[in-house]
Amino acid sequence: MFLSVFDIFKIGIGPSSSHTMGPMVAAARFLDLLRGSPFHAHGLRARLHGSLAFTGVGHATDRAVTLGLAGFRPETFDPVEAEAALTAIRETPHVTPTGLPTLVFDPTADLHFDHGPPLPGHANGLVLMATDAQGDVILQETYYSIGGGFVVTEAELGQETAPATRSHTVPYPFETASQMLDMARRSGKSIAEMKRANELVHRSAAELDREIEKIWTTMSRCIDRGLEATGTLPGGLNVRRRAPALHAALQSERGMNIAAPHTVNDWISAYAMAVNEENAAGGQVVTAPTNGAAGVMPAVLRYWLTQVPTATPSRLADFFLTAAAIGGLIKTNASISGAEAGCQAEVGSASAMAAAGLAAVMGGTPAQVENAAEIALEHHLGMTCDPVKGLVQVPCIERNGLGAIKAVSAASLSLRGDGHHLVPLDACIETLRQTGRDMSEKYKETSLGGLAVNVPNC
């Protein structure tokens, strides 16, 4: 299956790509299904399962489904309009999506959190229903939010990774890291060049570069907003935004010859935390590859552009294309979903992607780039997803800073070598898959174990 750079990097809203963006997308798809059906619906219902049920309130899944059924989409989300819509729905329990009649929907009665076993297809499942005037279900569809804002129906889930359905229409159809390296050796091209050639099958060069620039602009603006916004994050944990104070302290030390060399790690953390504090507040972010890991890539990119003397904005596309190639391999052969495989699948994937991108723009060979990704991913294996109170705040915000630091270290280590190493990236990705499969459900975004039960929630 061809995964575009714009499948991996999508502009959306916080706090979660799988729990906020995905359910909103699912609701939009259900409305499209309803528009094309012969049924005359009177009302709507929704039922959340698995991780969506256990941490849905903390991840704003209830709001996302409600707004999605009202016609909102992540890519065009307006927070002011959304708040007005939610107020109106609470006062008069109905939604009026474009192209459909007014439909009864009361979130308190028609949105159900099912805390039983998850649906069989994935930990993030939701069932959307349309009803007639008597309350009988006349149309129903099951959706799975599989991470990074990707949504599939129950029927599509079985097709998503089936080899027969994968697209081989691109010039470099690598599905594993070993295939990627072999194609790079035979073609003499970099990973970014091969990924670019694949993308150009589907869009023009001008469009590709323009849309990549848009992704970086959105990331960069998110950093800047996060470095300026102060106050307490929503949700009840009373977590204060720390990025602005950290950034101000670092700026005040510039030129004073008092900063230790490792202070650069604090700069990287400030950038990453700025993004994830914005995400926790429900702001606009870019999946990279998920919202929960959205700060890693922007932090590494900002570090590279501002603190590496050889950096040039003209190489930004190479960074994104290389990172997307690695993210696609992980998603295809393992998972980028915390609810499916723990935080190793989110921050671990993001760190591997950022390490690969940084190694590429700093002159790394394809073998060194693959090594950088492997180092970063290997040292996130086994990491659990145990958000306190179901909020994408603790440990998620700091974890992005450490993921970015690991990415820079992994790229640096790989560039000190010649690309030869013991553990192939493919083996590391397979280990991620197996570890996620064996990991207890308590540690996969259900907030039933780990820090979520050992830290006071109020």
N, C-alpha and C positions, 0 to 999 in steps of 0.2 A: 504494500500500500504506500503510495507516494504521500509523504507528509511535507507540506510546504513550510518555509520559514514562518509564514503567517498563520499556520496551524499551531506552531509552537509558541509564537509571540502574538498574543491577542490583547487588544486594548479592552479593558473591562473595569469592573468595580470591585471594591473590597467588601467583606474581608476574606472571601474564599472563592477560588475558581471552581472547585467541585461542589461546594455547599451554597454558594450565592449565584455565581455566573451560570453554572450548569443548570440548576433548577429553573432559573429565569429563561434560559434558552429552551429547556424542555417545555415550559409553559407556552412559549412563543410557537414552538413546533406543534403543540396540541391545538392551539388556536387555528393554525394553518390547516391542520387536519379537519377541524370542525368546519372551517369555511368551505372546504371541498366536499363535505359530506351532504347527503340528502336529508339529514336529520334536522329537526327544528328544536334546538336546545332551549331550555328554560333556566337551568342552573349549572353550576360547576362544583366539583369536589376534588380534593387532593388528599393522598395518603402517603406519608413519608416513612421509609423503612431504613433499618441498619444505622449507619453512622449519621445519615441525614436526620433520623429521628432522635438519636442520643445527643447530638451536639448541634441540632438545627437552630435552636433559639440563639445560642452563642454565636453561630455563624450567619445569623440573619436569613436562614433558609425560609422561614415563614414569610418574612417580608418579600424575599425574592420571588417566591411562588405567587404571592398575592399581586405583586407588581407585574410579573410576567403575564398573569392571566388578565391583567388590565391593559396589556399591550406594550409594556416597557421591554426594551432589549438592552443588553450590556453595552454594546458599541455606541449607542446613542443616548445613554442614560443621563438624565438631568435631575440632580438631587432635589432641586427646589420643586419641580413638577412632581417628583415622586412623593415627597412629603405631603403635598397638597392632595394627591390621589389617595394616599393612605388614610388621611383624615376624612376624606369624603366617603371612602369605603367603610370606615368604622361607623360613620354617622348613618349612612344609607347602604346597607350591605348588598351592593351589586357592583358589577364592573361593566364597562362599555367599550370593549375593544373594537377597533376599526373593522368594518366589514361584517360585523355580527350584531344581533340585537342585544339589548340590555340583558345581562345574565345575573341571576341571583348568586352571590358568593359572600358568605359570612365567614371570615377567617376563624372566628372562635368556634363555629359549629361545623364548617365544611372543610377545614384543614386538620387532619388527624395525624398525630405522631404515634406510630406503631412501634412499641418497644419490645416486640417479640423478635424472633429470629430474622435476620436480613433476608431479602429476596435471593434466590439462588444464583442470579447472574453476576452480582457485584455488591459490595458493601454499601454503595450509594444508590439506592433504588427509590423511585417514586411512581405512584400510579395516579394518573389524571383521568377524570371522568366528567362526562356531560350527562345531565339528567333532563327528563321531561317534566311537565307541570305536576305530575304525581310523585316525582322524586325517584322514578325508576331510571337506572343507568341505560342510556341509549348509545353511548360511544365511550370506549375506554382504551387507554394505551399505557404500557409500562415503559418507563425510561430509566436509563442508568447514567449517572454523571460519573464518568470514569477518570476524571482528573484533568486539570489544565483547561477547564471549560468545555471539554469534549463531551458530547451527549449522544447516546445511541439508544434505539429502541430495543426491546427484547429480541426481535427478529434480527436486527442489525448486529447485536452483540456477538453472535456466533460467527458472523462473516468478517468481523473487523480484523482478526489476525490470521484468518485462513489463507494459506499460501496461494490458493487458486484465485483469490480476489485481489491480490496485490498488483499494482500497476507496474508493468515493465515497459512503458512507453517512453521513459526518460532515458537519456544516453548513458547514465551511470546509476543503474538500479541496485545499489548496494543495500543489503538488508542486515549485514553484520559488519563489525569492525574489520575482520580479516578480509572480507570482500572489498571494503572501502580502501584498505591499504594496498591490496593487489591491483585494484583499478588505478590507484594513484601511481604505483610503480610502472604499470604498463602504459599509462597515458602521459606520464610526466607532469601531470597537473596536481595542484594543491587540492586539499579537501574543499576549500572555499570555491575554487574554480569548477570543480565537479558539481558541487551543490548549485552554483550559479547556472551552469549548463542545464541542470535538471529544472530549475525554476523557469528558465527562458522558454521551455516547452509550453508553459501555461500563461506567460505574461511577457510584455516587452521589457527590454533592459531599462528604459526610462521609468516605467511603472515600478519595476522591482526596486530600483534605487530610491525612488520617491517614497515608496511605502516603508522601506527600511529606515529612511531618514525620519519618517513620521513616528515610527516605533521608538527610535532613540530620543526624539524630541519629547515624546510623552514620558519616557523614563526620566529624562533629565529634569523636566518640569516637576515631576513627582519628588525627586530628590530635593529640589529647591523649596517646594512647599513644605516638605517635611523638616527641613532645616530652619524654617521660620515659624511654623505653627507651634504654639505652646498649649498647656492645659492638660487635662486628664482624659484618657481614652474612654469611650463608652463601654458599658457592659457590666459594671459593678465591681471590678477588681481594683478600681482607683489607681490604675497604672499611669504614672505621669510620663509625658513625652520627654525623652532624654536627649534626643538628637540635637535640638537647638542649643542647649547648654554645653554639650560636648563640643559642638562645632565652634561655638563662641570661644571656649577655652583654648581650643587648638589655634584659632586665628590670633588670639592674644599672645600666643607664644612664638609666633612667626618672627624670625629675625633677632631673637633674644639669646640664641645659643644656649638654651637651657633644656631643649627637648632631647630626649634619648632617641637613638636611631629607631627603636621599635615603636615610636610614636606614630609612624606611618600606619600601623595596625589600627590605631584609634581613628585616623582619618577614614580608613576603609569601613570601620564599624559605624562611624557617624553617617556615612552615605547609605549603607545598608539599612540601618535602623530608621533613618528618615523615611525611606520607602515603606518599610513595614509598619511604621506608626501611621502613615497615611492609609495603608491598607486596612489596618485595624479600625480606623475611623470611618471606613466605608468610602474612601476616596478613589480617584481614578488611578489605576495601576496597569501594568502590562504583565500578563502571565509569562513567567520565565523559568521553568515551564508552567508554574502554578502561581497563584496569588500568595500562598503561604511561603513560597521561596522567591518572591518577586524582587527582593532587595539585593540578591547576590550578584546577578549580572550587571545591574546599573552601578553598583558599588565598584566592581572591578573595572568597568569601563571608565567611570569618572576618575578612579585612581590612575588608570593608564593615561588618560588624556591630560591630567593635570600634574602628574608627578613622575612620569617616565619621559625623559628628554627626547627620545626618538619617536614619540607618539605623533600621529597625524590623523585628523578626522577623515582623510581620504581612505583610510583602511577600516572604517567602521563597518562597512558592508561585509568585509572579510571576517570580522569578528562575529557578526550575527550569523552569517552563512555557515561558518565552522561550528559555532555553538548549536545551531539548529540541526546540523547533521548528527551531532552526538546526542542531542535530545531525542531525535527521531529514532535512533538506534535503541535507546533505553526504553522509550515508550513502546516500540514495536516488539521488543524481546523480553521486557520485564514490566515495569509500571512507573508512572510518575504520580500515582495517587497515594496520598497518605492513608486513606481509608482502606486501601488494598494492601499496601506494603510498608506502612510506617513512614517516618520522616526521611529515612534513607532514600525513599523514592522521590521526595520533594527537594529538600535542601541538598541531599546527596547528588541528585541529578543536576540541579542548578550549579553546584560547585564544579562538577565535571564539565558541564557546558562552558562555564566561565573560564576554567583552566585551559580548555582546548582553544577557546577563542583568543585568550591572552597569548598562549604559546604561538598561535598562528601569526598574529600581528607583530610578534617580536622575532619573527624570522624562523620559527620552528619548522622542521620537516614534517610530513604527514606522520611518520613514526614517532616523532617527539610530541606531536599534538595528541596522538592516541595515547601515548604514555602519560601525558599531563592529565587527560580525562580519567585514565585508570587510577592514577595516584589519588586524585581528589575523591573519586567515587569509593575506592577501597576503604578510605578512612572515614566513611560515613556508614559503612555496612552495619546493620543491626540497630541503627538509630530508630527509636520509637517515636510515635506521634501521640503525645499525651497532654493536649492543651488544657490548662487549668480553666475550669468553668466552661469548657467548650469554646473559649475565645481564642482568636489567633493573635495572642499577645505574649503569654508566658508558656513555654520558653521560646516561642517562635521568633520574636523580634531580635533578641540577642543572637539566636541561632543563625540568623541570616548574616550577621556580622562575622561570626566565626566561620561560616561557610565560604564567605568571600575571602577571608584571610587564608583559609586552606587552599582556595583556588589559586591565589597568587603564589603561595608556596609550592603548590604542585607544578605550576607552569615553570617556576624558577628551577626546580629540581630536574624537570624533564629537559630543560634547555642546557643544563650542565652535563647531560649524558648524550648518547648518540642514538637514542630511540630503542635500544635493546633492553628488554626487561623480562622478568620471570612470569608475571601474571598478565595475560592478555586482557584487553578491555572486554572482550566477549565473555571471558570466564568471570569477570567481575560483575557484569550485567546479569549473567545467569545466577550468580550467587545472590545478587539482590532479589531476583525472582524467587529463588528457593527460600531465602530467609523471610521474605514477606509472606510466602505461603505458610511457613511454619510458625510465624509470629502469632502470639496470642491476640485475640480480638481486643483484649483490654488495652493493647498498645497501638491500636490502629484507628485513631481519631474518634474513639468512642468516649473518651474521658472517664473510663472505668478503671484505669490503673495508672501507675507511674506518678509523675508529679501531680496529675489531676486529682489524685486521692490523698496525696501526702502534703499538699499545700493548702492552707485555709482558703476557701473560696469566697470569703466575704471580708 
